[in-house]
Amino acid sequence: MKKILFLTPTLPYPPVSGGVIKSNKLVEFLSTRYTLSVACFLKNEDPDFQDEFLQQITLHAFHAETLNVPRNIKNLIISNLQGIPLNLYRNKSASFDKKIRQIIHDYDIVFCDHYVMFQYIPNDFKGKIILHQHNCEYLIWLRYANIEKSIFKKLALYNQAMRIRQYETAICRAADRILAAPNDTEELVKIGAQRKKFLETYHLGDDHLLQLDNIPFEETQPILLYIGTLSWEANIDGLLWFYEQIWPLVCRQHPEIQWHIAGKHPDPRLQEMAQQDPRITLAGFVEDLEPYFRQSRVFITPLRFGSGIKVKVVNALYRGIPCVTTSIGTEGLKVNDGEEIFCKDDPQEYADAIHQLLTQKEKWTSMQAKARAVAQQYYTWDYVLENVVKAIEE
């Protein structure tokens, strides 16, 4: 049985946000087929969940180290002096590196779950290297730079994007196989990665939602629902953009409207936003989302930058809640504007799409059926895990 070392930047548990859901699913699957060891950092609340994780997964070995390096100006300067991207510096540990070097040659395969962990694979490793690109990372920062108004912040973001681009190019060349979403594959090939190395993968959510019954239009209320990690800058920016540009347009037509936002670690800017309008509910982390799904008529995912497949959008497709998002939100998905989903970058068009779903039962029901059908056809874990096996066995 092949021995695999799974390198990941955080504890792959609990599976409550996009990247961790994917990592958890991979660890769970690989542990049943191979001799699997996991090496990771413990960040934020991770130590609280370590024992629970180890009770649920059978591993050959588990190596973990506590690490919390904040994203701030001081660490940005240090990373620039070292000539590496900030996120690479924030996941850099000499003691972790020493430990991995002691054990890595005992493994047939290293599964590098995120670009920041590639720094721990020594040049003399003779086994197979599988790189899992959660996103085309440099593109996230480049898009962020493009919408930033402050010239100093724009330059800093652009600098990060170029450093990450250089690093991603190098690790894609060093890896034997690369798992990436179709849209990210195209972007990585543009910067020098070899197309033949890639296998298609997706960040998916809970595909068991497909087994639940359809939610009738009549049981929903004029509520907008957003679910996501509320400390991630792309999500924060999108929510603030929606609040400033779209929310007033929606409220003008629907004064009774409510907006529920669920997710952990809400940024202070979002807390302030919610305090300004009693129609906005900032629910924080929600263990059971089904009551929120059942009462909400429209799912929104306003995004102005990002990369990869958006799990929050896929979950909306699974549950059959008609979704309004942007072109960033639909990247890599086999969906059409006005059919399975609404894709609108213009604020007025975004508000008009919400109005249509709030008021037109026939359109709402049609979009629900088409959304669940496309999710069932293309976005189940069986397909994703088949390609993981291919990456290992070929």
Buried (B, 14 or more C-beta within 10 A) or exposed (E): EBBBBBBBBBBBBBBBBBBBBBBBBBBBBBBEBBBBBBBBBBBEEBEEBBEEBBEEBEBBBBBBEEBEBEEEEEBBEBBBEEEBBBBBBBBBBEEBEEBBBEEBEEBBBBBBBBBBBBBBBEEEBEBBBBBBBBBBBBBBBBBBBEEBEEEEEBEBBBBBBBBBBBBBBEBBEBBBBBBBBBBBBBBBBEBEBEEEBBBBBBBBBBBEBBEBEEBEBEEBEBBBBBBBBBBBBBBBBBBBBBBEBBBEBBBEEBEEBBBBBBBBBBBEEBEEBBEEEEBBBBBEEBEEBEEBBBBBBBBBBBBBBBBBBBBBBBBBBBBBBBBBBBEBBBBBBEBEBBEBBBBBBEBEBBBBBBBBBBEEEEBBBBBBEBBBBBBEEBBBBEBBBEBBBEBBEE
